[in-house]
Amino acid sequence: MFPEHGLPLSDHSVPPEGLDAEAAGAIMRTHIDCPITACPVKLYAKTVLVREGRLRPAERPKFGF
C-alpha cells in the first residue's frame, strides 16, 4: 500500500489528483509485474517520468523473457 498516496497495491486506477515524479517512481517499482498495456496507473506513471526527464523510453520495443 502507498499510504502517502492512498493507493493499495491492488488498485490500478490513476488517482484523481495525479502523480508527482516521486510517486510515479514508486508506482513503477510496485507495479513492475503489471503489463503497461493493462495497468493504467503504470502507464500514467511512465508518462509522468518521461515528461519529467527521469525516464527515457527504449528506442525499440523489448520482447522476450
Residue, then its C-alpha position, 0 to 999 in steps of 0.5 A: m500500500f502507498p499510504e502517502h498516496g492512498l493507493p493499495l497495491s491492488d488498485h490500478s486506477v490513476p488517482p484523481e489528483g495525479l502523480d508527482a515524479e516521486a510517486a510515479g517512481a514508486i508506482m513503477r517499482t510496485h507495479i513492475d509485474c503489471p503489463i503497461t498495456a493493462c495497468p493504467v496507473k503504470l502507464y500514467a506513471k511512465t508518462v509522468l517520468v518521461r515528461e519529467g526527464r527521469l525516464r527515457p523510453a527504449e528506442r525499440p520495443k523489448f520482447g522476450f523473457 
